Amino acid sequence: MLNTVYRLTGPRKIEVQFSDINLADNKIIVRPEALSICHADQRYYQGLRPSEIMEKKLPMALVHESCGRVVFSKSKNVPKGSRVVMIPNTPVERDEFIEENYLRSSKFRASGSDGFMQDLIALDEDRVVVAPEDINLDVLAFTEFVSISYHTIKRFERFSHGRKNALGVWGDGNLAYCTALLLRYTYPNSKIYVFGTHDGKLSRFGFADETYKIRHIHETLKLDHAFECVGGENSGDAINQIIDYINPEGAIALMGVSERNVPINTRMVLEKGLRIFGNSRSGRDDFLGVLDMYTKYPEIPRYLDTLIGNVVEISNLDDMAEAFDVDAKSRCGKTIMHWNI
């Protein structure tokens, strides 16, 4: 079966190319319905990654956050017509200690292999998760993004001690929002504090106990554990501020991506006996966990609905360019592409 793929071939240049799907491979074939643009997609689209990385990975179809409808399947577990969320991480081996998203051999869509900007997607059965029909399609589109927060909190359980009276989240963007929201429902008896720089963004965190601008934090405030969701060159400042306010033997989850090394106060890390752990991407179990939370706490998808900043109907290449341009101009919120092409 001939498939149309919309690949980035250079900065701000998407071209139509073709690939072949073999129906004899027992794959699940999915037609994308909605796709969500993330910062990583923008860095590729705008040509902001180092030139050697661009040369190595392009041409490549972008977007790793998507949901769709199954159009071909031989599986009883994922029948034709099912609405599914697609998992971009593609492991080629299993390890009893290392999760699939940390195996160096795993492939990841829209980062070295084609993402979901295609007419059809061929996936193994374990790379799709059947989703409830009553969840907002636009929220389902960025399930992968939410699954990173879920994955981090799951690991946080392993790496942190039992006192979780006060939890801090540094950042006021989409990642901080998802993380603080899931923390609210995972630890209903804990105080959730959010630290950021923009009053408008911080006002969205109505479910948090308190929000603070980073230059106006009470000196007496102390946290048991913290989550860094800032990323970029400012992540170093965020980590060091966390180190100042966290109690001894607290755990710090690093979630923000930075292209450059950032300095941190290792002296106080040692003096306080802190545990710092990194988190990246997610795996199948995390997708299942997120969808379970959506079912158990239906207010979570309603909160996430407020993150939808732009919805662009996609019928041609010009619409794709418009979606990326609109997203680049947005200060916050997710840009969703309705895949009508």
Beta strands, then each sheet from edge to edge (+ up, - down):
strand 1: 2-10
strand 2: 13-20
strand 3: 28-37
strand 4: 60-61
strand 5: 65-72
strand 6: 83-86
strand 7: 89-90
strand 8: 107-108
strand 9: 121-123
strand 10: 128-130
strand 11: 166-170
strand 12: 191-196
strand 13: 210-213
strand 14: 225-228
strand 15: 251-254
strand 16: 275-278
strand 17: 308-314
strand 18: 334-339
sheet 1: 2+ 1- 4+
sheet 2: 9+ 3- 5+ 6- 10+
sheet 3: 9+ 3- 18+ 17+
sheet 4: 7+ 8-
sheet 5: 13+ 12+ 11+ 14+ 15+ 16+
end
